[in-house]
Structures are given as structure tokens and as C-alpha cells.
Amino acid sequence: MKLGMVGLPNVGKSTLFNAITNAGAQSANYPFCTIEPNVGTVAVPDKRMEVLAEIYGPERLVPATIEFVDIAGLVKGASKGEGLGNKFLSNIREVDAIIHVVRCFENGDIIHVDGKIGPARDIETINLELIFSDIDIVDRRIDKAVKLGKGDKKYLAEAEFLRELKAHLEDGKSARSFDVPDVWADVYAELPLLSAKPVIYAANVNEECFKEGLDDNDYYKEVVAIASEENSEVLPICARFEEEITDMTMEEKIMFLEEIGLEQSGLDRLIQASYRLLGLISYLTAGKQEVRAWTIMEGTKAPQAAGKIHSDFEKGFIRAEVVAYDDIVACGSPVVAREKGLIRSEGKEYVVKDGDVIVFRFNV
């Protein structure tokens, strides 16, 4: 999974990126500090792996990972090449989802690119640039459909659908809020629309706000109102807090978070929100060699889940030997779980569930 972190210059995007990835990206108080996208890979926290390690005694633990991409700050006119617009748009096209960092704090020492704080305006600036880029894409597809329609009338119906999509975009609405008829789902899926990508709004608040509560932060409320209209998620986060806990031990982190009333770090909450947003789950494989987590889409069937490990597993799939995580923990060993009939043999139509512990049988 690749998540692109976007935002206007000086909203705390690179500070947050550095804090959660320890990637050491440049961070400074001026626009376009980030030019080339910085990439950091982080492990997905999963306490189930540690429990399985006690049962199986593996040589190593291999968690699932997420790639965070710190993308250059964007300004008005990006869709026309202003600032680093073309670079921004090409970078964001490659990610699975967007983490849109929005500044929700006052600080006279950190210059805002527009001179004052305004979350709604900031969100609109980036959303509109994505939408303008999408309109160009839809225009080109309309022209193609009209030309093809001279020989095949089905393309004329496609052109009409695309015009409806364009009208929606021209109203300043993102593609992700467009209601796509089932008959046009495949056509829509082929369009590389930036504003169709799922979004988490990371509302970057100051330290006092987290300690005293979010109820009095009007900037944060602006973000919540916008997100609710487009069914996006809002994650309140403090980049400075995340920066502070970067080098702490686990015990120190827990104590620090408890002091400000949080059970999890911003990174943990961001990962969980990303999994929900993209409809992802994890299954596990376990043995003497390793305990490992694998990320798949919810609803994935056993052969395709096996293919995450190796394409040969999917091609030669015979069966999956499955035990639920809770069952293997309750039994304390795979031997006991098998004696109790809790390890099931599942075929090609089995839909893998979150927390399944699986051994795949295959023959190539």
C-alpha cells in the first residue's frame, strides 16, 4: 500500500512525514522545501504476530508494510503547471490513497503560503487542482468516444455519461462523490482520476489542542464539516507530538500518550484509518521459519490471497488449511487446534478473513 501525503506548503506535512517514518526528509519554513518526493516504509503494528511468535517460536517476524510518500507542496495553478504542479500531479497519480495534511493551528513563526490560516480554503485549493486535472482527462476521453461513436453508437452513450461526470467536476465536486451507474463502472475505473482517490484529512493541530480537547478548535471543525460532505475520514494529529515521540522507547511513548489522553500514536491511528479507507485486512502465516502478516483486500478468495506470497501458490492452489487467530491462541498450539478440529480445509471459493492463520497447499 502506498499513501501520498499532500498539502499546501508549511502545513506540517514534511514534519509529520519525518516523525512517522524516521526518513529524515528536509523540513523548513519556506514553500517547496520538498521537491522530489521522499519515501518512507513503516511496519504495520499487529500485536497478533507477537502472540503467534510465542506459540510457533519463529526465527523472525515479518510485518506488513506501508509506503508513505511525501509529495511536493502544491499551490493554485498546479493543474496548469504552476509551482511544481506537473511533478505533484504525476506523483499523486501513483499512490493508492491520499493523506491530505491540513493546518489547523496558529503560529506566527511559521509562514502560511496564503498569509493566514484557512482549512476550508486550503482543502479547496488542492481539491480544485485535482479536479481541473481530471476535467482535462475526461475531455480527452469524450473526444475519443465521439470519434468512435461515428462507427459504433454505444460510444455516443459513453460520451453522454462522460459529459455528466464532467458537469459534476465543473461544479467543483470531486470524482469520489460522483454516483457512477453500474453500467459505466468499467469505463469510470479506466479513467486515472486524481479526485477519485480516497482521502484521509490529517488535521494538524497544536499541542494545546490535544491536551485541552478539540471542541474549541474551529479550524478542526471546518475540516470535519467538509469531510462529512464527501464521506471522507478526519484524523486529528499533532505533528510536533509525533516528532517528540520518535526517539522514545515504547514505555516512554505509552506514558507520554497517556498524559495527553491518547491510547495510540498518530502513526498507528493513521494506519488503521488507511486500512478502513481502502478496505484492507491482514491474514497471517506462521511456522518455525517466520511469522508474517500479508495485506489483502477484504473479500479476497484463498487462491488470490496465496498469490500475495508467490504467483506459483495461486497457479497451483490445491487448498488452504485455515485456523482463526482466536482459536489458535485459545488452543496454544497448532497440534491441539488440529485435534479439536479447528483447522479447516478450504477450497478455491473460500473468502479469507482478517486474522486467519493459513497454510497453503499447492502443486506446480
N, C-alpha and C positions, 0 to 999 in steps of 0.2 A: 504494500500500500504506500502510495506517495501522496503526501499532503503539501500543498503550496501555501506558504504564509505570505499574505499580501497586505497592503495598507499604504496610506499616504506616507510621505517622508516624516520622520520624527514622531511617530505614534508609539514607539517602543517595540516595533516588530523585530529588529535585529537583536535587541536586548533580550527579548523573550526567546528568540531562536537560540541564542547563545546559552541561555540559562537551562533550557530543556534538553539541549543536545551536547553541550560542552564542546561545540565545534570551533569556538574561537573566531567567529566571523567578526569583521570590523564593525564597530558601532560608534557613531559620533553624532554630534549635534549640527548636522547640515544635510540638505537634501542630496539624494543619490549617493549616499555613503556606500550602499550596496549596489554594485553594477553587475558583476557576474553572479549568478545565483549560488549561494552557499548550500551545501547539502550535509545533513547530519542524520545518522542512523541510530535509532534508540530501540532498546528491548521493550517488548510489551510485558508489563508486570502480570504475572499469573502465579498466584500462591499455590495453585494445584500442582505445579511442577515440583515444588519443594516437598509436598506431601508424597507425591509419587516416587520421588527420589529416595525417601525413607523406606518405601516398600520394595523398590527394584534395585537400589544400590548401584546406580549407573556410573560410568566413568565421567560423564559430563551432562550438563543441562544446556539445551539449545532453545532459547525462547523465540517466539515470533518477533519480527522487527517491523518498524515503520520508518519510512524515509521522510524527513522534513526538508523542504526546500525553501530557503529564504530568498524571495524574489524581489527584484529591484522595486523601490518605491515608485508609485505612479502619480501622474498629475493630469489635469484636464488636457485633452487633445491627444492622449496616448493612442487612440484608435487611428489618428491621422499622423502618427509618428512623432508627436511632441515628446520632449524629455527622452526617456528610454522606452517609449511606448511599444515599438515593434518588438524589442527584446522582451519586455514584460509580457506581451500577449503570446509570444511563442513559448516562453517558459511556462506560463499558466496552462497552456493547451496540453502539456504533458502530464499534469497531475490528476489524481483521482477525485480530489475534493479540495476545497479552499478553506483555509483558516484566515478569516478577514479580521485583522487586528485593528480595533477602533479605540482611539484615545478618549478616555473618559475621566481625565484628571487635569487639574490646573498646575502649571509650573512655569513661572516667568523665566527660568533659566533655560528651558527647552523650547526652542522656537517652533511654532506651528507653521506649516507651509502657507496657510491662508491667513495667518496673523491672529486667529482666535480659535478656541475650541468649539466644534460643532459636529457631533457624531452623525446626525442625520445628513448634514451636508457632505461629510466625508464619505459616508456609505453611498450616497447618491453619485458622487464623483466617480467612484470606482465602478459601481453598477452600470452607470451610463456608458462608460468607456467599453465595458464588456458588451453591452447591448449594441452600441454603434458598430463594433466589430462583427457582431452576429448579423446585423442588418445587411452588411456587405456580403456575408456568406449566403444569406437567404436570397438576396437579389441575384447573385450569380446562379443559384440553383433554379430560381424562377425563369431566368433567361434560357437555361438549358431545357427546362420542362416545356416551355413554349415552343422552342425549336423542334423538340422531339414530338410535340403534340400535332405537328403538321402531318406526321405519318402514323401516329397512334394516339387516339383521342383520350386514352387513360391518363396520358401525361398532362392533358388540359385540366383534368380533375386534380391532379397533383399540384399544378400551378395555382389553382384556386385555394387549396389547403395552405400552400406556402404564403400566399398573399394574406390569409387570415393570421398566420404566425407573424408575418412582417408587421401587420397592423397592431398586433399585441405588443411587439417590441417597440414600435414607434410611439406607443402610449407611455413609454418609459418603464415597462414591466419586463421582468426577467423571463427568460425562456423556461426556467424551472417552475414558474407559476402558470404556464400555459397548459390548458386541458387538451391533451392530444387524443383524438379519436383512435380507437384500436386499429382501424383500417389503415391508418397512416403511421403507426408506431415504428415500422421498419424504416420508412423514409426519414422520419424525425431522428431516429437513432443514428442514421448515417451522417447527419449534419454535425460537424465539430463545433457545437455552440458553447461558448465560454460561459454565458449566463445560465446555462442548463446545469452546470456543475453544482453539486450540493455544497452548502456553506455552513460553517460554524462561525458565528461572530464572537471573537475573543475580546470582551470589553475590558480594556486595560485600565484598572482603577488604581488609586494610590493606596499607600499603607493604611492611612487613617480610615479609609472607606471600608476596608476589610475588617479592621478592628471594631469599628463603630456600627457597621451594618450598611447595606446598600439602599435602604429605604429613602435616604436623603440625597442620593446621587441622581440628579435629574438627567445627567448625561447617560447614565446607565439605563434609565427608564426609556430614553429615546431609542436606544438600541433594541430593547425588549419589544417596544411597540412595532418597530419596523420588522423585526424577525417574526413576530406573530402573524403579520400580514402575509408572509411568504412561506410560513411553516418551516422556518429555519430555527436553529438552536442558538442560544446565547450562553456563553460560558464566562462568568466574571473571573478575572485573573489579575494578579498583580505581578508585572514583570520584575519589579525590584525585589519582591519576596522570593520569586523563583531564583533570582540571581544570588540572593543571600544564602539559600539552602543548597546551592550547587555543590559546595565542597564539604558539606556537613556529613557526619556519619548517619546511619539510619536512625539510631537512638536520638541524636540531636535533631534530626528532621521531625521525628514524631513529636518531640517535646515542643519544638518551635510551632508546628502546625496546631497543636492542641491549645497553645497560648492564644492563637488568633481564631480559634473555633472551627478549624478545618480538620477533616479526617484524612484527606488525601492531598497530595501536591497538585499543582496545576497541570503537570505533565500527565499524571495518572488520570485526572478528570478529562483532559483533552483526548487521551487515547480512548477512554471509554465512550466519550461523545462521538468520536470518529467511527468507532465500531457500530454504534447505533445508527449513525447517519448513513453509512454505506451498507448496512445490513450484513455485517460480518460476524462470524463466530470462530471458535477455535476447537479443533479436536487434537488429541494427543497420541503419540506413540511412545511406548515405554519398554525398556529392556535393560540388560546389563551394559550395553554399549552406551546408550543415551536415553534421556527423557526429553522429548521435543514437542513443541507446540506448532501447529500448522493452521494458518488462517485461510478460511474459505467463505464464500457467500452462503448465507442462510438458504436452505433449500437444495444444497448441492447433494447429488447422489454419490453413493460409495465409489464407483469407478472413477468419477471425476475428482473426488477427494484424494483417491490414491494417486491420480495423475499429478497432484501437487508435489508428491515425493519424487516420482520419476515417471516419464511417459510410458515406460515399459509396464509399470504397475497398472496403468489404465488399459493398455492394449491387451495385456494378458490376464486381466482381472478374472479370478475364479470366485472368491468370496471374501467377506470381511468378518473377522472374529471380533465382536464388539462387546464391551462391558461399560456400563455407565460409571462415571467417576465416583459418585457416591457409593455405588455398590462395591467397587474395588477397595475403597477406603474402609468401608464397614467390614469387609472380609479380611483385610490386612495382607492378602497375598493373592496372586492370580490362581494359585493351586486351589485355595479354598473357594474362590469365586467360581471356578470351573466345577468343583464338587457340588456346589449348590445350584448349578445350572444357570448361573448369572452371566456367563459368557455365551453370547448368542452368535449363530452363524447367519449372516445376512447376505442377500444377493444383490444383483445389479440395480434393483429399484429402491434399495434402502436409502432413505434420506438421513444424512449424518446430522447428529445433534451436538449442540455445544457441550463440551466436556466428555464426549465419547473417547474411550481409550481403545485403540484399534490396532489389530494385526491384520495386514492384507496378505492374502494368498493369491499368487499369480503364476502364470506359466507363459513364457515367451519362446 
